[in-house]
Amino acid sequence: MATLVLLQKDLREFDNPALYNASRRQKPIIIVHVMEKRLGSASKWWLCESLRLFRQQLNESAITLLHLSDSADIQTMFEYLNDRIEIETIYSNGLDFELPDDMANIHESFMANLIFEPQDMTKEFKIFTPFWKFIRANCSPVKPLSNPEWNRKNHHVDIEFDEYNELPMMTGDTNWWNKMTPYWKIGEKAAQQRFKLFVKTKLSDYDYKRDFFCEDGTSKLSPHLRFGEISVRQMYDQLNIKKSNERYCAELGWREFAYHVYRNHPDLTKIPLNPKYRNFWPEFNDDHLKAWKTGNTGYPVIDAAMRNLWATGWMHNRLRMLVASFLVKNLLIPWQHGEEWFYDCLVDADPAVNPFSWQWVAGCGTDSVPYFRIFNPMLQGEKFDPQGIYVREWLPELVDFPTKRNIHQDMFKQPNLRPNNYPAPIIDFKSSRERTLSTFKAIVASKVINLKKPRLA
């Protein structure tokens, strides 16, 4: 008789309900990682590294970790394991697929990636502030669990599994993710170290510095949270004791809200929550989309952010808002294109947070940015990268731009200052803003939309 644990993320030992409960049974344990249905290239690279480290970590306690590349084969895998060691109980921390009846009958699922139990929410919220007030006033945060207490004698499975033993690996051109490697330390131990360092050195200034993308003022814990290398419940439990930490706790709450919306609208990735936007979008310029993806729009902050994304798999939150606003509200390109690109390029690409955030910026989601709020990349750069440190780091064409000049504004006022090897602006910001205001105003005022559906391919 053995216990089977199915994991898709939550690649950690501390505060892992499925592992914790499995360890208490004192029966042989088999852990199987099941690949998620939707996984971008950058996040898959992170997952491959995280799984490799997680297996090493579990090997220290003689715990078996296997891998299933396609959840459609879950029944075949179960029969394979059951033939070799009878499976008595199955634990998981939530799955993005349904189990066959014979597995579901012995399955128990736990919540491991949110602060509050979803079933404690008695109604649906569409605005963050009342959601966060309600949940903090009426729901108790789940306390983190301790590490599982492994027992080699009882938990070790002394069977060689020829099938499902190979962990996933990245294939094809390795240049892209090899470039990302120096920027990250992956795994549970690295996540705990990063969290401790953030609390010690950055948390006190977080409320002020979090918007300055020229400084390293954020935690960069998002990819660790994405794959459950660190528990959000642990973070909240440790930080919620001080009122001065409220700003960071609210950011964790925003993530909580994204999952609340996603649970109620699982088609969030493709369909705008605001029905007025569902049949809207004019034809767009493919060259503009390519310029945006590659960081060649002629707008320094936008280009630096997009090249930063490609090089590291990560982007500062304010820059995510900026480049998203530019794509949707200046280039008038459907937000789904941006969501897809981010999902493929971000190491923290989250199935709930990513589409939720894109709909928020596009103005078609819940609690969204008003259509008339259009981020000005020149002003944003001037405010949050006043010396041009960030822009010069990611745009070699502008490294020699005179330091006495305003790198965000002056080349638009005096085109002769623009280096020859840096592209001219693909659009005029002022005229594109006016076009967007006119277009979106008509959408908001309309009752029936008869415009073309967005071209997504």
C-alpha positions as CSV (number, residue, x, y, z in Angstrom):
1,M,0.0,0.0,0.0
2,A,1.4,3.4,-1.0
3,T,0.5,7.0,-1.2
4,L,0.7,8.9,-4.5
5,V,1.2,12.6,-4.5
6,L,0.4,14.6,-7.7
7,L,2.0,18.0,-8.0
8,Q,1.9,20.5,-10.8
9,K,3.6,23.4,-9.0
10,D,4.3,23.7,-5.2
11,L,7.8,22.5,-5.7
12,R,8.8,22.8,-2.1
13,E,8.7,20.9,1.2
14,F,7.8,23.6,3.7
15,D,4.1,24.3,3.9
16,N,3.2,21.7,1.3
17,P,-0.2,20.2,2.4
18,A,0.0,17.2,0.0
19,L,3.5,16.2,1.1
20,Y,2.8,17.0,4.8
21,N,-0.3,14.8,4.9
22,A,1.4,12.0,2.9
23,S,4.3,12.0,5.4
24,R,1.9,11.4,8.3
25,R,0.6,8.2,6.8
26,Q,3.8,6.3,7.3
27,K,3.3,4.5,4.0
28,P,5.6,4.4,0.9
29,I,5.4,7.6,-1.0
30,I,5.6,8.3,-4.8
31,I,5.5,11.9,-6.0
32,V,4.6,12.5,-9.6
33,H,4.9,15.9,-11.2
34,V,2.3,16.4,-13.9
35,M,3.0,19.0,-16.6
36,E,0.6,21.9,-16.7
37,K,-1.6,22.3,-19.8
38,R,-0.4,25.8,-20.6
39,L,3.2,26.6,-20.1
40,G,5.3,29.2,-21.9
41,S,8.9,28.7,-23.0
42,A,10.6,30.8,-20.3
43,S,8.5,29.4,-17.5
44,K,9.2,25.8,-18.8
45,W,12.9,26.5,-18.6
46,W,12.4,27.6,-15.0
47,L,10.3,24.5,-14.3
48,C,12.9,22.2,-15.7
49,E,15.6,23.6,-13.4
50,S,13.2,23.7,-10.4
51,L,12.2,20.0,-10.9
52,R,15.9,19.0,-11.1
53,L,16.7,20.7,-7.9
54,F,13.5,19.5,-6.2
55,R,14.4,15.9,-7.1
56,Q,17.9,16.4,-5.5
57,Q,16.2,17.8,-2.4
58,L,13.9,14.8,-2.1
59,N,16.6,12.3,-2.8
60,E,18.3,13.4,0.4
61,S,15.3,11.8,2.2
62,A,15.1,8.9,-0.3
63,I,11.7,10.1,-1.7
64,T,10.8,9.2,-5.2
65,L,9.9,11.9,-7.8
66,L,8.6,10.9,-11.2
67,H,7.3,13.0,-14.1
68,L,4.3,12.8,-16.4
69,S,4.5,15.0,-19.4
70,D,0.8,14.9,-20.4
71,S,-2.1,14.8,-18.0
72,A,-4.1,12.9,-20.7
73,D,-2.0,9.9,-19.8
74,I,-2.8,10.0,-16.1
75,Q,-4.8,6.7,-16.2
76,T,-2.0,4.8,-18.0
77,M,0.5,6.1,-15.4
78,F,-1.8,5.2,-12.5
79,E,-2.2,1.6,-13.8
80,Y,1.6,1.3,-14.3
81,L,2.3,2.4,-10.7
82,N,-0.6,0.4,-9.3
83,D,0.7,-2.8,-10.9
84,R,4.0,-2.4,-9.1
85,I,2.9,-1.1,-5.7
86,E,-0.8,-0.7,-4.8
87,I,-1.9,2.9,-4.5
88,E,-4.1,3.3,-1.5
89,T,-4.4,7.1,-1.3
90,I,-3.8,10.1,-3.7
91,Y,-3.1,13.6,-2.5
92,S,-2.7,16.8,-4.5
93,N,-2.6,20.5,-4.1
94,G,-5.1,21.1,-6.9
95,L,-4.9,20.1,-10.5
96,D,-5.7,21.7,-13.8
97,F,-7.3,18.4,-15.1
98,E,-9.9,15.9,-13.8
99,L,-9.0,12.5,-12.5
100,P,-10.6,9.3,-13.7
101,D,-13.2,7.8,-11.3
102,D,-10.9,5.1,-9.9
103,M,-8.4,7.7,-9.0
104,A,-10.9,10.4,-7.9
105,N,-12.4,7.9,-5.4
106,I,-9.2,7.8,-3.4
107,H,-8.1,11.4,-4.0
108,E,-8.0,14.3,-1.5
109,S,-7.0,17.8,-2.7
110,F,-5.6,20.7,-0.7
111,M,-5.1,24.4,-1.3
112,A,-1.5,25.4,-1.3
113,N,-1.0,28.5,-3.4
114,L,-3.3,31.1,-1.9
115,I,-3.5,32.8,1.5
116,F,-7.2,32.3,2.0
117,E,-9.4,29.3,1.3
118,P,-11.5,30.0,-1.8
119,Q,-14.6,28.4,-0.3
120,D,-14.5,31.1,2.4
121,M,-15.6,33.7,-0.3
122,T,-19.3,33.9,0.0
123,K,-19.8,36.2,-3.1
124,E,-18.0,37.3,-6.2
125,F,-16.1,40.6,-6.2
126,K,-15.3,42.7,-9.2
127,I,-13.4,45.5,-7.4
128,F,-10.1,44.8,-5.5
129,T,-10.6,47.2,-2.6
130,P,-13.9,45.7,-1.3
131,F,-12.5,42.2,-2.0
132,W,-9.4,42.8,0.1
133,K,-11.4,44.5,2.9
134,F,-13.9,41.7,3.0
135,I,-11.5,38.8,2.9
136,R,-9.3,40.3,5.7
137,A,-12.2,41.1,7.9
138,N,-14.2,37.9,7.4
139,C,-11.7,35.1,6.5
140,S,-8.8,33.7,8.4
141,P,-5.5,33.3,6.5
142,V,-4.4,29.7,6.4
143,K,-1.4,29.1,8.7
144,P,1.6,27.5,7.1
145,L,2.5,23.9,7.8
146,S,5.9,22.6,8.9
147,N,8.1,20.5,6.8
148,P,7.0,16.9,6.2
149,E,8.7,14.5,8.6
150,W,10.3,12.0,6.2
151,N,11.0,8.4,7.5
152,R,13.3,6.5,5.2
153,K,12.1,3.1,6.5
154,N,8.4,3.8,5.9
155,H,8.4,6.3,3.0
156,H,11.1,5.0,0.7
157,V,9.9,3.0,-2.3
158,D,12.4,0.3,-3.1
159,I,11.4,-0.1,-6.7
160,E,13.0,1.0,-9.9
161,F,10.6,2.8,-12.3
162,D,11.8,2.6,-15.9
163,E,8.8,4.7,-17.0
164,Y,8.2,8.3,-15.9
165,N,11.6,8.6,-14.4
166,E,13.0,11.1,-16.9
167,L,12.5,14.8,-16.0
168,P,11.6,17.3,-18.7
169,M,14.5,19.1,-20.5
170,M,14.6,22.1,-22.8
171,T,15.3,21.2,-26.4
172,G,16.2,23.2,-29.5
173,D,18.1,26.4,-29.5
174,T,19.5,26.8,-26.0
175,N,20.9,30.3,-26.5
176,W,17.8,32.1,-25.2
177,W,17.4,30.4,-21.8
178,N,21.2,30.1,-21.3
179,K,21.3,33.9,-21.4
180,M,18.7,33.9,-18.6
181,T,20.6,31.6,-16.3
182,P,23.0,34.1,-14.8
183,Y,20.1,36.3,-13.6
184,W,18.4,33.7,-11.4
185,K,18.9,31.2,-8.6
186,I,16.1,28.7,-8.7
187,G,14.5,26.3,-6.2
188,E,13.1,26.3,-2.6
189,K,16.4,27.2,-0.9
190,A,17.0,30.1,-3.3
191,A,13.5,31.3,-2.8
192,Q,13.8,31.3,1.0
193,Q,17.2,33.2,0.8
194,R,15.7,35.8,-1.5
195,F,12.7,36.3,0.8
196,K,14.9,36.7,3.8
197,L,17.2,39.2,2.0
198,F,14.2,41.2,0.8
199,V,12.7,41.5,4.3
200,K,16.1,42.5,5.7
201,T,17.3,45.0,3.1
202,K,14.4,46.2,1.0
203,L,11.0,45.8,2.6
204,S,11.3,49.0,4.7
205,D,11.7,51.1,1.5
206,Y,9.3,49.1,-0.6
207,D,6.4,51.4,-0.6
208,Y,8.6,54.3,-2.0
209,K,11.0,52.4,-4.2
210,R,8.7,49.8,-5.8
211,D,7.9,52.0,-8.8
212,F,11.5,53.0,-9.7
213,F,12.6,50.5,-12.3
214,C,16.0,52.1,-12.3
215,E,16.5,50.6,-8.8
216,D,16.4,47.0,-7.5
217,G,13.6,47.8,-5.1
218,T,11.2,44.8,-5.5
219,S,11.4,41.3,-4.2
220,K,11.5,39.4,-7.6
221,L,9.8,36.5,-5.8
222,S,7.2,36.2,-8.5
223,P,8.7,33.2,-10.3
224,H,9.3,31.4,-7.0
225,L,5.6,32.0,-6.2
226,R,4.6,30.9,-9.6
227,F,6.1,27.5,-9.1
228,G,5.4,27.2,-5.4
229,E,9.0,27.2,-4.4
230,I,8.0,29.5,-1.6
231,S,4.6,29.5,0.2
232,V,2.6,32.7,-0.1
233,R,1.0,31.7,3.2
234,Q,4.4,31.8,4.8
235,M,5.2,35.2,3.4
236,Y,1.8,36.7,4.5
237,D,2.1,35.1,7.9
238,Q,5.5,36.7,8.5
239,L,4.7,40.1,7.0
240,N,1.1,40.7,8.1
241,I,2.2,41.4,11.7
242,K,3.4,45.0,10.9
243,K,1.3,47.8,9.5
244,S,4.3,49.1,7.7
245,N,4.2,46.0,5.5
246,E,0.7,46.7,4.3
247,R,1.8,47.8,0.8
248,Y,3.6,44.5,0.1
249,C,0.8,42.5,1.7
250,A,-1.7,44.3,-0.6
251,E,0.4,43.2,-3.6
252,L,0.0,39.6,-2.4
253,G,-3.7,40.4,-2.1
254,W,-3.8,41.6,-5.7
255,R,-2.5,38.1,-6.7
256,E,-5.3,36.6,-4.5
257,F,-7.8,38.8,-6.3
258,A,-6.6,37.7,-9.7
259,Y,-7.2,34.0,-8.8
260,H,-10.6,35.0,-7.4
261,V,-11.6,36.4,-10.8
262,Y,-10.0,33.5,-12.7
263,R,-12.0,30.9,-10.7
264,N,-15.2,32.7,-11.7
265,H,-14.0,33.3,-15.3
266,P,-11.8,30.5,-16.5
267,D,-11.9,31.8,-20.0
268,L,-10.1,35.0,-18.9
269,T,-7.2,34.3,-21.2
270,K,-9.2,35.0,-24.4
271,I,-12.5,36.6,-23.6
272,P,-12.8,40.2,-22.3
273,L,-14.9,40.3,-19.1
274,N,-16.5,43.5,-20.4
275,P,-18.9,42.3,-23.2
276,K,-18.6,45.7,-25.0
277,Y,-15.0,44.7,-26.0
278,R,-15.7,41.2,-27.2
279,N,-16.3,42.1,-30.8
280,F,-14.1,45.1,-31.0
281,W,-10.8,45.6,-32.6
282,P,-9.7,47.2,-35.9
283,E,-7.0,45.8,-38.1
284,F,-3.6,46.5,-36.8
285,N,-0.1,46.8,-38.2
286,D,1.9,43.6,-38.0
287,D,5.2,45.5,-38.2
288,H,4.2,47.5,-35.1
289,L,3.6,44.2,-33.2
290,K,7.0,42.9,-34.2
291,A,8.7,46.2,-33.2
292,W,7.0,46.0,-29.8
293,K,8.1,42.4,-29.2
294,T,11.7,43.1,-30.2
295,G,12.1,46.5,-28.5
296,N,12.4,48.6,-31.6
297,T,9.5,51.1,-31.2
298,G,11.7,54.2,-30.9
299,Y,10.4,54.8,-27.4
300,P,13.4,54.2,-25.0
301,V,11.5,53.0,-22.0
302,I,9.3,50.6,-24.0
303,D,12.3,49.2,-25.9
304,A,14.5,48.8,-22.8
305,A,11.7,46.9,-21.0
306,M,11.0,44.6,-23.9
307,R,14.7,43.8,-24.4
308,N,15.0,43.3,-20.6
309,L,12.2,40.8,-20.8
310,W,13.8,38.8,-23.6
311,A,17.2,38.7,-21.9
312,T,16.1,37.8,-18.3
313,G,12.5,36.5,-18.5
314,W,11.3,39.2,-16.1
315,M,10.1,42.7,-16.1
316,H,9.4,45.3,-13.4
317,N,5.7,45.7,-12.7
318,R,5.4,49.3,-13.6
319,L,7.1,48.5,-16.9
320,R,4.6,45.7,-17.5
321,M,1.8,48.3,-17.2
322,L,3.7,50.7,-19.5
323,V,4.4,48.3,-22.4
324,A,0.9,46.8,-22.1
325,S,-0.7,50.3,-22.3
326,F,1.5,51.2,-25.3
327,L,0.5,48.0,-27.2
328,V,-3.2,48.3,-26.5
329,K,-3.8,52.0,-26.3
330,N,-1.2,53.5,-28.7
331,L,-0.8,50.7,-31.2
332,L,-4.4,49.5,-31.0
333,I,-3.3,45.9,-31.0
334,P,-5.5,43.3,-29.3
335,W,-4.4,42.7,-25.7
336,Q,-4.4,38.9,-26.4
337,H,-1.3,39.3,-28.5
338,G,0.5,40.9,-25.5
339,E,-0.8,38.3,-23.1
340,E,0.5,35.5,-25.3
341,W,3.9,37.1,-25.7
342,F,4.3,37.7,-22.0
343,Y,3.2,34.2,-21.3
344,D,5.9,32.8,-23.5
345,C,8.7,35.1,-22.3
346,L,8.1,35.5,-18.6
347,V,9.6,33.1,-16.1
348,D,6.7,34.0,-13.8
349,A,3.9,33.6,-16.4
350,D,0.9,32.8,-14.3
351,P,-2.3,31.4,-15.8
352,A,-4.5,33.7,-13.6
353,V,-2.3,36.8,-13.0
354,N,-1.1,37.3,-16.6
355,P,-4.5,37.5,-18.4
356,F,-6.1,39.3,-15.4
357,S,-3.4,42.0,-15.6
358,W,-3.7,42.4,-19.4
359,Q,-7.4,42.8,-19.2
360,W,-6.9,45.3,-16.3
361,V,-4.6,47.5,-18.5
362,A,-6.8,47.1,-21.6
363,G,-9.8,48.3,-19.7
364,C,-11.9,45.3,-20.4
365,G,-11.5,43.4,-17.2
366,T,-12.7,43.9,-13.6
367,D,-11.5,46.9,-11.6
368,S,-9.7,48.0,-14.8
369,V,-7.7,51.1,-15.7
370,P,-10.1,53.7,-17.2
371,Y,-9.9,53.9,-21.0
372,F,-8.7,57.5,-20.8
373,R,-5.7,56.6,-18.7
374,I,-2.9,56.1,-21.2
375,F,0.6,55.9,-19.8
376,N,3.0,58.3,-21.3
377,P,6.4,56.5,-21.7
378,M,8.4,59.7,-21.9
379,L,7.0,61.1,-18.6
380,Q,7.1,57.7,-16.9
381,G,10.7,57.3,-17.9
382,E,11.6,60.8,-16.7
383,K,9.9,60.1,-13.3
384,F,11.0,56.6,-12.5
385,D,14.4,56.5,-14.4
386,P,15.4,60.2,-14.1
387,Q,19.1,59.6,-14.9
388,G,18.4,57.1,-17.7
389,I,20.3,54.3,-15.9
390,Y,17.8,51.6,-16.8
391,V,17.4,52.7,-20.4
392,R,21.2,52.8,-21.0
393,E,21.6,49.4,-19.4
394,W,19.3,47.7,-22.0
395,L,19.7,49.9,-25.0
396,P,23.4,49.9,-26.2
397,E,22.4,52.4,-28.9
398,L,21.8,55.0,-26.2
399,V,24.8,54.3,-24.0
400,D,26.6,57.4,-25.3
401,F,23.6,59.7,-25.2
402,P,24.7,62.9,-23.4
403,T,24.1,62.6,-19.7
404,K,23.2,66.3,-19.5
405,R,20.3,65.7,-21.8
406,N,16.9,64.2,-20.9
407,I,17.2,60.7,-22.5
408,H,13.4,60.2,-22.3
409,Q,12.3,63.5,-23.8
410,D,15.0,65.4,-25.8
411,M,15.3,63.1,-28.9
412,F,11.5,63.6,-29.5
413,K,11.9,67.4,-29.3
414,Q,15.1,67.4,-31.3
415,P,15.2,64.5,-33.7
416,N,18.8,65.2,-34.6
417,L,19.8,64.0,-31.2
418,R,18.5,60.5,-31.9
419,P,21.4,58.2,-32.7
420,N,21.4,56.8,-36.3
421,N,21.4,53.2,-35.1
422,Y,18.3,53.7,-32.9
423,P,14.9,53.5,-34.6
424,A,12.6,56.4,-35.2
425,P,9.3,56.3,-33.3
426,I,6.9,53.9,-35.1
427,I,4.0,56.2,-34.1
428,D,3.4,59.7,-32.9
429,F,2.3,59.5,-29.3
430,K,0.0,62.5,-29.3
431,S,-2.0,61.5,-32.4
432,S,-2.2,57.8,-31.3
433,R,-3.5,58.9,-27.9
434,E,-6.2,61.0,-29.5
435,R,-7.2,58.1,-31.8
436,T,-7.4,55.8,-28.9
437,L,-9.5,58.2,-26.8
438,S,-12.0,58.6,-29.6
439,T,-12.2,54.8,-30.3
440,F,-12.5,53.7,-26.7
441,K,-15.0,56.5,-25.8
442,A,-17.3,55.1,-28.5
443,I,-16.9,51.6,-27.2
444,V,-17.8,52.6,-23.6
445,A,-20.8,54.6,-24.8
446,S,-22.1,51.9,-27.1
447,K,-24.8,49.4,-26.3
448,V,-24.2,47.1,-29.2
449,I,-20.8,46.6,-30.9
450,N,-20.8,45.8,-34.6
451,L,-17.0,46.1,-35.2
452,K,-14.8,43.3,-36.4
453,K,-13.6,40.6,-34.0
454,P,-9.8,40.8,-33.2
455,R,-7.4,39.1,-35.5
456,L,-5.4,36.8,-33.3
457,A,-3.4,34.8,-35.8
